Amino acid sequence: MKTIQNYVPPNAQSLQRLQDRLGYSDAKMAELAGLDASTPWPSFVGGPEPRSLGRQRLFYMMARLTLEEQEWQRVLAAMAEVGARFEYTDAHAADPAPPPEPMADEERKFGMLLVSRNGSFHEMEQLREFARFAHESDVSRFVHSAFYDSDIDLCRFSFADHDGLDDASRDRIFDAAHKTITRFEFDGRIYQGGILPESDG
């Protein structure tokens, strides 16, 4: 039987891009990866030394994203047949009429993908201002995306693979974020910046 060999895990930037594309919160990504409270999802996508995602866990994640529900149920049934015991429930199955999920908003500006999970006008305005300052500071090419997680009021950045991304460039990106973003994560730390937004309500 063939097995996966010479496995190289995706880096933190790649995992952050996946999360941005899916529009999932950290809690949803932890659920997707089958993580428990002792291993939070942000430890894989941030901080000075991000964790590596093992091949079994990555396989599990991609299987859940790729397989239709009927196929996924067949896998679970096969697990049970060999003696595994577990619970598998849809947390939303009992909700009679769940409210519609807010629609994400995204756009590209100066080559950067700007995303607000819940489509907040004020978050998008902050992201556009960030993009403008980053462009004026000649560092927009280093930023792949800026994702504002409305659920936790936190903006995260993923950096493009670029040889010229030195400490001075990172400082200019930080300065652009600090001028424009109310709450953001940078190098594993949370910062307050920008001007407090008005309420959308």
C-alpha positions as a Python dict, from the first residue, in 0.01 Angstrom:
ca = {
    (1, 'M'): (0, 0, 0),
    (2, 'K'): (136, 339, -97),
    (3, 'T'): (177, 601, 173),
    (4, 'I'): (253, 972, 176),
    (5, 'Q'): (629, 1018, 209),
    (6, 'N'): (866, 1315, 228),
    (7, 'Y'): (580, 1527, 361),
    (8, 'V'): (646, 1902, 397),
    (9, 'P'): (368, 2082, 589),
    (10, 'P'): (208, 2401, 457),
    (11, 'N'): (359, 2711, 612),
    (12, 'A'): (169, 2956, 830),
    (13, 'Q'): (104, 3193, 540),
    (14, 'S'): (-53, 2915, 332),
    (15, 'L'): (-279, 2809, 618),
    (16, 'Q'): (-382, 3171, 676),
    (17, 'R'): (-466, 3204, 306),
    (18, 'L'): (-684, 2892, 335),
    (19, 'Q'): (-863, 3041, 636),
    (20, 'D'): (-912, 3372, 454),
    (21, 'R'): (-1051, 3193, 148),
    (22, 'L'): (-1292, 2988, 357),
    (23, 'G'): (-1391, 3289, 568),
    (24, 'Y'): (-1373, 3074, 881),
    (25, 'S'): (-1319, 3202, 1234),
    (26, 'D'): (-1037, 3055, 1445),
    (27, 'A'): (-1296, 2842, 1627),
    (28, 'K'): (-1432, 2707, 1297),
    (29, 'M'): (-1081, 2627, 1173),
    (30, 'A'): (-1007, 2447, 1501),
    (31, 'E'): (-1325, 2242, 1450),
    (32, 'L'): (-1226, 2166, 1091),
    (33, 'A'): (-883, 2046, 1201),
    (34, 'G'): (-1019, 1846, 1496),
    (35, 'L'): (-819, 2048, 1749),
    (36, 'D'): (-888, 2063, 2121),
    (37, 'A'): (-857, 2359, 2356),
    (38, 'S'): (-493, 2282, 2434),
    (39, 'T'): (-393, 2334, 2070),
    (40, 'P'): (-556, 2654, 1942),
    (41, 'W'): (-571, 2719, 1569),
    (42, 'P'): (-384, 3056, 1588),
    (43, 'S'): (-73, 2866, 1698),
    (44, 'F'): (-51, 2728, 1342),
    (45, 'V'): (-85, 3062, 1163),
    (46, 'G'): (88, 3317, 1386),
    (47, 'G'): (353, 3387, 1642),
    (48, 'P'): (730, 3375, 1611),
    (49, 'E'): (736, 2993, 1579),
    (50, 'P'): (409, 2863, 1430),
    (51, 'R'): (328, 2495, 1481),
    (52, 'S'): (355, 2256, 1186),
    (53, 'L'): (42, 2081, 1065),
    (54, 'G'): (95, 1704, 1054),
    (55, 'R'): (0, 1509, 745),
    (56, 'Q'): (-279, 1314, 921),
    (57, 'R'): (-444, 1632, 1044),
    (58, 'L'): (-408, 1802, 706),
    (59, 'F'): (-553, 1493, 538),
    (60, 'Y'): (-847, 1504, 780),
    (61, 'M'): (-908, 1873, 707),
    (62, 'M'): (-894, 1832, 330),
    (63, 'A'): (-1116, 1523, 344),
    (64, 'R'): (-1382, 1719, 532),
    (65, 'L'): (-1360, 2003, 279),
    (66, 'T'): (-1356, 1776, -26),
    (67, 'L'): (-1591, 1487, 46),
    (68, 'E'): (-1966, 1515, 8),
    (69, 'E'): (-2158, 1454, 333),
    (70, 'Q'): (-2265, 1106, 218),
    (71, 'E'): (-1903, 1010, 146),
    (72, 'W'): (-1792, 1155, 479),
    (73, 'Q'): (-2057, 947, 658),
    (74, 'R'): (-1919, 634, 487),
    (75, 'V'): (-1574, 711, 631),
    (76, 'L'): (-1723, 756, 978),
    (77, 'A'): (-1917, 431, 940),
    (78, 'A'): (-1597, 248, 846),
    (79, 'M'): (-1428, 391, 1157),
    (80, 'A'): (-1714, 260, 1370),
    (81, 'E'): (-1698, -82, 1202),
    (82, 'V'): (-1342, -136, 1323),
    (83, 'G'): (-1442, -53, 1679),
    (84, 'A'): (-1399, 322, 1716),
    (85, 'R'): (-1645, 500, 1942),
    (86, 'F'): (-1718, 868, 1895),
    (87, 'E'): (-1990, 1130, 1871),
    (88, 'Y'): (-2054, 1317, 1550),
    (89, 'T'): (-2330, 1577, 1550),
    (90, 'D'): (-2407, 1885, 1348),
    (91, 'A'): (-2415, 2167, 1601),
    (92, 'H'): (-2665, 2354, 1385),
    (93, 'A'): (-2894, 2060, 1306),
    (94, 'A'): (-3134, 2140, 1592),
    (95, 'D'): (-3172, 2505, 1498),
    (96, 'P'): (-3517, 2540, 1341),
    (97, 'A'): (-3433, 2851, 1143),
    (98, 'P'): (-3081, 2981, 1198),
    (99, 'P'): (-3031, 3344, 1107),
    (100, 'P'): (-2852, 3399, 778),
    (101, 'E'): (-2478, 3435, 811),
    (102, 'P'): (-2346, 3783, 734),
    (103, 'M'): (-2193, 3805, 389),
    (104, 'A'): (-1820, 3861, 366),
    (105, 'D'): (-1696, 4155, 165),
    (106, 'E'): (-1368, 4155, -23),
    (107, 'E'): (-1182, 4356, -279),
    (108, 'R'): (-833, 4394, -419),
    (109, 'K'): (-643, 4717, -373),
    (110, 'F'): (-281, 4778, -475),
    (111, 'G'): (-245, 4401, -522),
    (112, 'M'): (-367, 4316, -170),
    (113, 'L'): (-677, 4111, -93),
    (114, 'L'): (-888, 4297, 165),
    (115, 'V'): (-1156, 4092, 343),
    (116, 'S'): (-1414, 4172, 610),
    (117, 'R'): (-1575, 3853, 737),
    (118, 'N'): (-1917, 4010, 801),
    (119, 'G'): (-1899, 4277, 532),
    (120, 'S'): (-1866, 4561, 782),
    (121, 'F'): (-1848, 4902, 613),
    (122, 'H'): (-1613, 5041, 878),
    (123, 'E'): (-1381, 4741, 862),
    (124, 'M'): (-1356, 4774, 485),
    (125, 'E'): (-1286, 5146, 522),
    (126, 'Q'): (-1003, 5070, 766),
    (127, 'L'): (-865, 4806, 529),
    (128, 'R'): (-875, 5048, 234),
    (129, 'E'): (-692, 5311, 438),
    (130, 'F'): (-434, 5051, 541),
    (131, 'A'): (-384, 4957, 176),
    (132, 'R'): (-336, 5323, 81),
    (133, 'F'): (-75, 5383, 353),
    (134, 'A'): (104, 5057, 268),
    (135, 'H'): (112, 5158, -99),
    (136, 'E'): (243, 5505, -19),
    (137, 'S'): (513, 5345, 197),
    (138, 'D'): (606, 5117, -95),
    (139, 'V'): (534, 4794, 95),
    (140, 'S'): (201, 4685, -56),
    (141, 'R'): (378, 4420, -264),
    (142, 'F'): (475, 4242, 59),
    (143, 'V'): (116, 4200, 183),
    (144, 'H'): (-83, 3912, 35),
    (145, 'S'): (-403, 3978, 232),
    (146, 'A'): (-555, 4166, 523),
    (147, 'F'): (-843, 3977, 683),
    (148, 'Y'): (-1071, 4145, 938),
    (149, 'D'): (-1237, 3878, 1153),
    (150, 'S'): (-1555, 4058, 1252),
    (151, 'D'): (-1648, 3785, 1500),
    (152, 'I'): (-1351, 3865, 1724),
    (153, 'D'): (-1280, 4223, 1607),
    (154, 'L'): (-927, 4142, 1494),
    (155, 'C'): (-739, 4202, 1169),
    (156, 'R'): (-468, 3962, 1055),
    (157, 'F'): (-219, 3998, 773),
    (158, 'S'): (-58, 3735, 555),
    (159, 'F'): (265, 3827, 385),
    (160, 'A'): (362, 3746, 28),
    (161, 'D'): (673, 3538, -32),
    (162, 'H'): (915, 3808, -134),
    (163, 'D'): (1293, 3830, -95),
    (164, 'G'): (1282, 4201, -18),
    (165, 'L'): (1067, 4170, 296),
    (166, 'D'): (1320, 4294, 551),
    (167, 'D'): (1277, 4437, 901),
    (168, 'A'): (1243, 4793, 769),
    (169, 'S'): (962, 4687, 534),
    (170, 'R'): (784, 4501, 814),
    (171, 'D'): (811, 4816, 1027),
    (172, 'R'): (644, 5020, 751),
    (173, 'I'): (365, 4762, 723),
    (174, 'F'): (319, 4779, 1100),
    (175, 'D'): (306, 5160, 1087),
    (176, 'A'): (38, 5148, 815),
    (177, 'A'): (-167, 4908, 1028),
    (178, 'H'): (-119, 5111, 1346),
    (179, 'K'): (-245, 5427, 1172),
    (180, 'T'): (-559, 5266, 1032),
    (181, 'I'): (-669, 4940, 1199),
    (182, 'T'): (-853, 4950, 1532),
    (183, 'R'): (-730, 4608, 1650),
    (184, 'F'): (-480, 4389, 1472),
    (185, 'E'): (-232, 4106, 1520),
    (186, 'F'): (129, 4147, 1418),
    (187, 'D'): (410, 3899, 1485),
    (188, 'G'): (192, 3711, 1733),
    (189, 'R'): (94, 4016, 1941),
    (190, 'I'): (-234, 4212, 1951),
    (191, 'Y'): (-218, 4588, 1899),
    (192, 'Q'): (-466, 4875, 1920),
    (193, 'G'): (-448, 5141, 1654),
    (194, 'G'): (-647, 5361, 1421),
    (195, 'I'): (-960, 5548, 1522),
    (196, 'L'): (-1244, 5373, 1701),
    (197, 'P'): (-1512, 5289, 1443),
    (198, 'E'): (-1869, 5413, 1457),
    (199, 'S'): (-2139, 5153, 1506),
    (200, 'D'): (-2289, 4993, 1197),
    (201, 'G'): (-2627, 4987, 1371),
}
